[in-house]
Amino acid sequence: MTLAFGEHWRQKGSLPEDLLRVLRSIRQINHQDHAGQPPALDKNSPWGRFNFRAYILDATPENVGDQISTGNHVIAYGITVTHEVPVALRLIEAVHRTPLTSRQTEICYWLARGAQHREIADRCGISINTAIYHSRQIYAHFNASNRNELAANLLASIKTRL
């Protein structure tokens, strides 16, 4: 929640207003007909894209126990949260898990982001020949022949570790 809404939402002592709006709008769903789309909120932050969806949950005697059998009316709500991490953050994570030197780690990140040798040299304060040399070493290490393959290999390395 903090990644999506920032630290300030905790200080207020309640849910963020955007999320409360989603919960309020769930009342519009017909309890008998779940064919419509559930209320949703898409929230973008520096940490990625978040999607919140609210649902009315099945409230049967088997999964809520004595509350229904005693005549209490039970409505349960659920919220699913999906988080799409930006590619740049996933690349940073992947690059930092490699056994490369700190200089090669930085160059590897910029290569995977699609930067040209001149841009990498300028950003890192090195000559273009040094940028090319490190690029060749990095490509060999990851068995890649271009920037796209390098990025794909890096991102795949994260998925296999999860």
Secondary structure, DSSP 4 states (H G I P E B T S, - for coil): -HHHH-THHHHTTS--HHHHHHHHHGGGS-TT---SPPPEEEEEETTEEEEEEEEEEP--HHHHTHHHHTT----EEEEEEEEE--HHHHHHHHHHTS---HHHHHHHHHHHTT--HHHHHHHHT--HHHHHHHHHHHHHHTT-SSHHHHHHHHHHHHHHH-
